[in-house]
Amino acid sequence: MSSVVGEFQVESSKSKSGKHVLYSNVYVYSRAASRILPCDKYIASSSEAKPVYVRGRAKRVSLRVEKGDFVIYVWMVRNYLKRVKGYILLFNHNGELVYKAKYVDGSLRRSVGSPVYAWLVRLFVEQLKIPVKETKLGDEGA
């Protein structure tokens, strides 16, 4: 049984001066494939959207996922000092937010949710090769 999840803004844009860059994307952890996949084959509907910054493009997507799958939404912005801030949101197959991790300059920490889902955030960061110096995801003592 599949369900349609959320309106996610997938975006790649930069400011007029080029000093600020925004990146956001959606991925799906497929329980059947046991890995994280791009959202391309899961898109149920897609529409154009206005990007945050002047240069670039954006679209809003809804995903159709199976029971047991997780949707991973990543949103990162780099400012003129080359500092990167953002967050990683984890949604279950019903579209409920189950985990949120905040990213600031190589430091990744849990904001919302049960530490049970920290393994999926660690897998995501490792697969996308996001540089992480320090983690406080709540599962360190386990």
N, C-alpha and C positions, 0 to 999 in steps of 0.2 A: 504494500500500500504506500503510495507516494503522496506528498503534500507540497504545496507551494509556500515558499518562505520568502518573506521580506522584500523591501524596496532598497536595494543597496546601490550607492553611487560609486561606480567604477570610474576612476579619473586619473589622468596624467596631465598636469598643467604646471606652468611656471609664470612668475610675475613678469610684468612689462620690462623691468630692469634685469630680470634673470637671477635675482638674488634669493628668491624664495621658490621652492619647488615642492609640489604636492603630489603624492602617489597614494592611490587607494585601489584595492582589488579584492576579489572574493575567490575563495578556494573551497573545495569540498573534500572532507575526509570520508572516503567511501569505505564502509565496513566490509563490503563484499570484496573490494580490491585490497583492503588493508593498507591504503596509502592516501596521500594528499594529492588531489588532482585539480587542474584549473577548472574554472566554472563553465567553460565553453559548451560542453555537451549537456549541462544541467539547466541551461537558461529556458525558462518558461515564457517570459515576456521581456522585452527590452524597449526602452524609449530614450530619445535624446534628452540631455540635461545641460544646464549651464555650468561650466566649470568655475571653481573658486577664483582662479587667477585668469588673466587675459589670454595667454597663449596656451593652447592645449585643447583637449576635448574630454567630454564626460558623457556617461549614459547611466540610466537607472535600470537595474536588472532584478528580476524575480527568478528564483531558482526552484526547480522541482527535484526534491530529494526523497530518498527511500527511508523507511524506518531504521533507526540505528546510525544514520549518517549525521555528520556535523558540518555546519557551515562556518568557515573562518573568514572574518572580514578584517583586513589590515588597512590602517590609515596612518601615513607618515608624512611629515613635513620637515624640510630642511631650510633653515633660515640663512641669513647673510653671513653669520658667524660660523657656518658649516655645522651647526648643532642640529641634531635630528631628534624630533619628538613625535610621539604617536601612540597608538594603542592597537591591540589585537583583541577582537571580540570573537567569542565562540558561542554559536547558537546550536541548539539541538534540532531534530527533524521537525519539531512543532513550531519553530521560530522563537523559542524562548531563550533569552540570554542566560547562559549557564556559567560563563567565565569571562573576565575582562582583565587583560594585562596591560600595564602602562610601560612604554618604552621611552627612556630619556638618555641619550648619549651612551649607549652600550649597557645601560642598566635596565633590567626587566623585572617588574614587580607586579604582584597580584593586587587588583583593586576590588574586584567583586567576584563572588562565586566560590565554589568548593574546590579545595586543592586536588580533589580527585581528577580534575581535568587538566592539571598542569602538564602531564605527560604529552598531551596533544599539542600544547603551545611549544614545548621543548622540541618536539618532532618537527613542527612547522618552522621554527627558527633555524633548526639545523638544516632542513631541506632547502630553504630559501637562502641560506648562508648569510643571515643577518648577523652582523658582529655584536656579540654579547660578552661583556666583561664580568658582569655580576647579575645573579638571579636571586629573587626573593619571591618565589611562586607559591610557597606554602607547603611544598612537599620535600623540603630539604632534610627534615628530621626523620623521614620514613626510610 
